[in-house]
Amino acid sequence: MSKRRLTQQQQKRIQDNQKKRRQRAQNPTQTTPTDLGPERTGRIITRFGKSALVQAEATTYRCAIRQHLNDLVCGDEVTWQLSSSGDGIIVAINPRTNTLTRPDFGNKLKPVAANIDLIWIVVSLKPHFDATLIDQYTVAAEFNHIPPALIINKIDLADDLPALENTFARYQRLGYPVLYTSTKTGQGISQLKHQLMGKISVFVGQSGVGKSSLINSLHPELALETRQVSEQTGLGVHTTSRTTLYHLPEGGELIDSPGVREFGLWHLSANDIAQHFVEFKPFLGCCKFSDCTHIHEPDCAIRTAVTEQKIDIARFDNYLTIRQRILDNKIR
């Protein structure tokens, strides 16, 4: 069934009603014009179908979602009302600070989570990390205006740790935090706990990189299901079925999203990609041609910066690969 189109007048009426409900949630002494309880504020900790779990004052309530609020996601702050049955109904969404989105199969942007302080890109030594995929994640994070950071997990499998650290030093030079962790030895877990305190963070990454195992190390009482990497394919097996927010014992909140093997960027044009490589920004607009692709044109400021080692050549190569992938996808 296609989504019902709303007129501008209907949209304004909905927005006005939501504003009134949010105001009443801030002032519970006001009377509410329904037989439901007073408006209250809460946060969505998981979404399933037409319902969501909303946490308010350390208690979790199952709430129905009104039809015009269908885009609600984990992390959203909402206004809701309690019914006599003990369940609730979400009646308004509070303004978001940001939204993590990814394109669906129709190339339409789909919200995944909201109000995030930091997006942690989890990679591991098994399945082995793909440097181009990591940069797809950083581009997606920058596109969504969410600071990225990296977790290099299963560090106990490293044969040459200094070489591995040298590989990821390029991200630290960009200002992206990099942590090395192992749930088997406990390495890096205390540092990760400290980084998560006081923030709403989200874990993203391929299946099998150990996101659920990391969460179990951070919050053992959850006992999330984990599975081994497939010996046949070398890829992980999905264990997380829906995006869920967890409250960590040491403080902070963590959103776990279903594992994805690629974070699609097909909603961006090939020329858009350079805008989201942070180290390119000082040189954008300095090329001889305004429509420079940074591939073959003369007097390209980006390629000059690569030659002068102001831009890491490995990241530049990944830019070229991602750009070509997008072009190939547009052609198909």
C-alpha positions as CSV (number, residue, x, y, z in Angstrom):
1,M,0.0,0.0,0.0
2,S,1.4,3.4,-1.0
3,K,1.9,6.0,1.6
4,R,-1.0,8.5,1.8
5,R,-0.1,11.9,0.5
6,L,-0.9,14.8,2.9
7,T,-1.8,18.3,1.9
8,Q,0.2,21.2,3.2
9,Q,-2.7,22.1,5.4
10,Q,-2.8,18.6,6.9
11,Q,0.9,18.6,7.4
12,K,0.7,21.9,9.3
13,R,-2.2,20.7,11.4
14,I,-0.2,17.6,12.4
15,Q,2.9,19.7,13.2
16,D,0.8,22.1,15.3
17,N,-0.8,19.2,17.2
18,Q,2.6,17.6,17.9
19,K,3.9,20.9,19.1
20,K,1.0,21.2,21.6
21,R,1.6,17.7,22.8
22,R,5.3,18.3,23.3
23,Q,4.4,21.4,25.3
24,R,2.0,19.5,27.5
25,A,4.6,16.8,28.1
26,Q,6.9,19.6,29.5
27,N,4.0,20.8,31.7
28,P,2.1,17.7,33.0
29,T,-0.3,19.8,35.1
30,Q,-2.1,20.8,32.0
31,T,-5.2,18.8,31.1
32,T,-5.2,16.5,28.1
33,P,-8.2,16.5,25.7
34,T,-8.4,12.7,25.5
35,D,-9.2,9.8,27.8
36,L,-5.5,8.8,27.8
37,G,-3.1,9.8,30.4
38,P,-1.1,13.0,30.3
39,E,1.6,13.5,27.6
40,R,5.0,12.3,28.7
41,T,8.5,12.3,27.1
42,G,10.4,9.1,26.4
43,R,13.0,7.6,24.1
44,I,12.5,4.7,21.6
45,I,14.8,1.8,22.4
46,T,13.6,-0.4,19.6
47,R,11.1,-0.4,16.8
48,F,9.1,-3.3,15.4
49,G,6.3,-2.9,12.9
50,K,3.7,-0.5,14.0
51,S,4.8,-0.6,17.7
52,A,7.9,0.5,19.6
53,L,9.4,0.1,23.1
54,V,9.6,3.5,24.8
55,Q,11.7,4.1,27.9
56,A,10.6,6.7,30.3
57,E,11.9,7.2,33.9
58,A,13.7,3.8,33.9
59,T,10.5,1.9,32.8
60,T,9.8,0.5,29.4
61,Y,6.4,0.6,27.7
62,R,5.1,-0.9,24.6
63,C,3.5,1.8,22.5
64,A,1.5,1.9,19.3
65,I,2.7,4.4,16.6
66,R,0.3,6.7,15.0
67,Q,0.1,6.5,11.2
68,H,1.6,9.9,10.5
69,L,4.7,9.0,12.6
70,N,5.7,6.0,10.6
71,D,9.4,7.1,10.2
72,L,10.2,6.8,13.9
73,V,13.5,5.0,14.7
74,C,15.6,3.9,17.6
75,G,17.0,6.8,19.5
76,D,14.1,9.1,18.7
77,E,12.7,11.3,21.6
78,V,8.9,11.1,21.5
79,T,5.8,12.4,23.3
80,W,3.5,9.6,24.3
81,Q,0.4,8.8,26.5
82,L,-0.4,5.9,28.7
83,S,-3.7,4.0,28.2
84,S,-5.7,2.3,30.9
85,S,-4.5,-1.1,29.6
86,G,-0.9,-0.2,30.6
87,D,0.3,0.2,27.0
88,G,0.9,3.6,25.4
89,I,0.5,5.5,22.1
90,I,3.2,7.7,20.6
91,V,1.6,11.0,19.6
92,A,4.5,13.2,18.6
93,I,8.2,13.1,17.7
94,N,10.6,15.6,19.3
95,P,13.1,17.5,17.1
96,R,16.1,15.4,16.1
97,T,19.8,16.5,16.4
98,N,20.7,14.2,13.5
99,T,19.5,11.1,11.7
100,L,21.6,8.1,10.5
101,T,20.2,7.1,7.1
102,R,21.0,4.5,4.5
103,P,19.4,3.9,1.1
104,D,16.9,1.1,0.7
105,F,16.5,-1.1,-2.4
106,G,14.7,1.7,-4.2
107,N,17.6,4.1,-3.5
108,K,15.3,6.1,-1.1
109,L,17.0,7.2,2.1
110,K,15.7,5.2,5.1
111,P,16.3,6.4,8.7
112,V,18.1,3.8,10.9
113,A,18.7,5.7,14.1
114,A,18.5,9.2,15.5
115,N,20.1,11.6,18.0
116,I,23.6,10.0,17.8
117,D,26.8,11.5,19.2
118,L,29.3,9.1,17.7
119,I,29.2,6.3,15.1
120,W,31.7,3.5,15.8
121,I,32.8,1.6,12.7
122,V,33.7,-1.9,13.9
123,V,36.1,-3.9,11.8
124,S,38.1,-7.0,12.6
125,L,40.9,-9.3,11.5
126,K,38.3,-12.1,10.8
127,P,36.5,-11.5,8.6
128,H,39.4,-9.5,7.3
129,F,38.6,-5.8,7.0
130,D,38.1,-4.1,3.6
131,A,39.8,-0.7,3.6
132,T,37.5,0.6,0.9
133,L,34.4,-0.5,2.9
134,I,35.8,1.4,5.9
135,D,36.0,4.6,3.9
136,Q,32.5,4.0,2.6
137,Y,31.4,4.0,6.3
138,T,33.4,7.2,7.0
139,V,31.8,8.9,4.0
140,A,28.3,7.8,5.1
141,A,29.0,9.1,8.6
142,E,30.2,12.5,7.3
143,F,27.2,12.6,5.0
144,N,24.9,12.1,8.0
145,H,26.9,14.8,10.1
146,I,27.8,12.2,12.7
147,P,31.5,12.0,13.9
148,P,33.0,8.6,13.1
149,A,35.4,6.5,15.1
150,L,37.0,3.1,14.5
151,I,37.1,-0.1,16.6
152,I,39.7,-2.7,15.4
153,N,38.3,-5.8,17.0
154,K,39.8,-9.4,17.5
155,I,43.2,-7.9,18.0
156,D,44.3,-11.1,19.6
157,L,44.5,-12.5,16.0
158,A,47.1,-10.0,14.9
159,D,50.5,-11.3,13.7
160,D,52.1,-7.9,13.3
161,L,50.5,-5.3,15.6
162,P,52.8,-2.4,14.7
163,A,52.0,-2.9,11.0
164,L,48.3,-2.9,11.8
165,E,48.6,0.2,13.9
166,N,50.5,1.9,11.0
167,T,47.6,1.0,8.6
168,F,45.0,2.8,10.8
169,A,47.2,5.7,11.8
170,R,45.9,7.5,8.7
171,Y,42.5,7.7,10.5
172,Q,44.0,9.1,13.7
173,R,45.7,11.8,11.6
174,L,42.3,12.8,10.4
175,G,41.1,13.1,14.0
176,Y,39.1,9.9,14.0
177,P,39.5,8.0,17.3
178,V,40.9,4.4,16.8
179,L,40.6,1.7,19.5
180,Y,42.1,-1.8,19.4
181,T,40.0,-4.4,21.2
182,S,39.7,-8.1,22.0
183,T,36.8,-9.6,23.8
184,K,38.9,-12.7,24.5
185,T,41.8,-10.9,26.2
186,G,39.9,-7.8,27.4
187,Q,42.3,-5.5,25.6
188,G,40.8,-2.1,25.0
189,I,37.4,-2.7,26.6
190,S,38.0,-0.3,29.5
191,Q,39.1,2.4,27.1
192,L,36.0,1.8,25.0
193,K,33.8,2.0,28.1
194,H,35.3,5.4,28.9
195,Q,34.8,6.6,25.3
196,L,31.1,5.6,25.5
197,M,30.3,7.4,28.8
198,G,27.8,10.2,28.5
199,K,27.2,9.7,24.8
200,I,24.7,8.0,22.5
201,S,26.8,5.9,20.2
202,V,26.0,3.4,17.4
203,F,27.9,0.4,16.3
204,V,28.0,-0.4,12.5
205,G,30.0,-2.9,10.6
206,Q,29.9,-6.1,8.7
207,S,28.3,-9.2,10.2
208,G,30.8,-11.3,12.2
209,V,33.2,-8.5,13.2
210,G,32.1,-9.0,16.8
211,K,29.6,-6.2,17.6
212,S,27.4,-8.4,19.7
213,S,30.5,-9.8,21.6
214,L,31.7,-6.3,22.3
215,I,28.3,-5.3,23.7
216,N,28.3,-8.4,25.9
217,S,31.7,-7.3,27.2
218,L,30.3,-3.8,27.9
219,H,27.1,-5.1,29.4
220,P,27.4,-8.9,30.4
221,E,23.8,-9.1,31.6
222,L,22.5,-8.7,28.1
223,A,24.0,-12.1,26.9
224,L,23.4,-11.3,23.3
225,E,23.6,-14.2,20.8
226,T,26.9,-14.5,19.0
227,R,28.0,-16.8,16.1
228,Q,31.2,-17.9,14.5
229,V,32.4,-16.6,11.2
230,S,31.5,-19.0,8.4
231,E,34.4,-21.1,7.4
232,Q,33.0,-21.5,3.9
233,T,32.5,-17.9,3.0
234,G,34.7,-16.1,5.6
235,L,31.8,-13.8,6.3
236,G,29.8,-13.2,9.4
237,V,26.3,-14.5,10.2
238,H,23.7,-12.0,11.2
239,T,22.8,-12.2,14.9
240,T,21.1,-8.7,15.4
241,S,17.6,-8.7,13.9
242,R,16.6,-5.1,14.7
243,T,18.2,-1.8,15.8
244,T,18.2,-1.6,19.6
245,L,19.4,0.9,22.2
246,Y,21.1,-0.4,25.3
247,H,21.9,1.5,28.5
248,L,25.5,0.7,29.6
249,P,26.3,0.1,33.3
250,E,29.1,2.7,33.4
251,G,27.0,5.3,31.7
252,G,26.1,6.2,28.1
253,E,23.8,4.6,25.6
254,L,24.7,2.3,22.7
255,I,22.6,1.5,19.6
256,D,23.3,-1.8,17.9
257,S,22.3,-2.0,14.3
258,P,21.9,-5.1,12.1
259,G,25.1,-6.1,10.4
260,V,25.6,-4.9,6.9
261,R,28.2,-6.0,4.4
262,E,28.0,-2.8,2.5
263,F,26.8,0.7,3.5
264,G,25.3,1.8,0.2
265,L,26.2,5.3,-1.0
266,W,24.2,5.0,-4.2
267,H,22.0,8.0,-3.3
268,L,25.1,10.1,-3.8
269,S,26.5,11.1,-7.2
270,A,30.1,10.2,-8.1
271,N,31.0,13.9,-7.8
272,D,29.4,14.1,-4.3
273,I,31.9,11.6,-2.9
274,A,34.8,14.0,-2.7
275,Q,32.7,16.3,-0.5
276,H,32.7,13.7,2.3
277,F,36.4,12.9,2.4
278,V,37.4,15.3,5.2
279,E,41.0,15.7,4.1
280,F,39.8,16.8,0.7
281,K,37.9,19.8,2.0
282,P,40.8,22.4,2.2
283,F,41.5,21.7,-1.5
284,L,38.0,21.5,-3.0
285,G,37.3,24.5,-5.2
286,C,41.0,25.0,-5.9
287,C,41.2,22.9,-9.0
288,K,41.6,24.5,-12.5
289,F,38.2,23.2,-13.5
290,S,35.1,23.6,-11.4
291,D,33.8,20.1,-12.4
292,C,37.1,18.4,-11.8
293,T,36.8,14.7,-11.1
294,H,40.3,14.5,-9.6
295,I,41.2,11.7,-11.9
296,H,42.9,13.1,-15.1
297,E,42.3,16.8,-15.3
298,P,45.4,19.1,-15.3
299,D,46.1,21.4,-12.3
300,C,44.0,19.3,-9.9
301,A,44.5,20.5,-6.4
302,I,43.5,17.1,-4.9
303,R,46.1,15.1,-6.9
304,T,48.7,17.7,-6.1
305,A,47.9,17.3,-2.4
306,V,48.4,13.5,-2.8
307,T,51.7,14.1,-4.5
308,E,52.8,16.4,-1.7
309,Q,51.6,13.8,0.9
310,K,49.0,16.1,2.3
311,I,46.4,13.5,1.4
312,D,47.0,9.8,2.1
313,I,47.4,8.0,-1.1
314,A,45.6,4.9,0.2
315,R,42.5,7.0,1.0
316,F,42.7,8.7,-2.4
317,D,42.8,5.3,-4.1
318,N,39.7,4.3,-2.1
319,Y,38.0,7.5,-3.2
320,L,38.7,6.5,-6.8
321,T,37.3,3.0,-6.1
322,I,34.1,4.2,-4.4
323,R,33.6,6.8,-7.2
324,Q,33.9,4.1,-9.8
325,R,31.5,1.7,-7.9
326,I,28.9,4.4,-7.9
327,L,29.3,5.0,-11.6
328,D,29.0,1.3,-12.3
329,N,25.9,1.0,-10.2
330,K,24.3,3.9,-12.1
331,I,25.1,2.2,-15.4
332,R,23.5,-1.1,-14.3
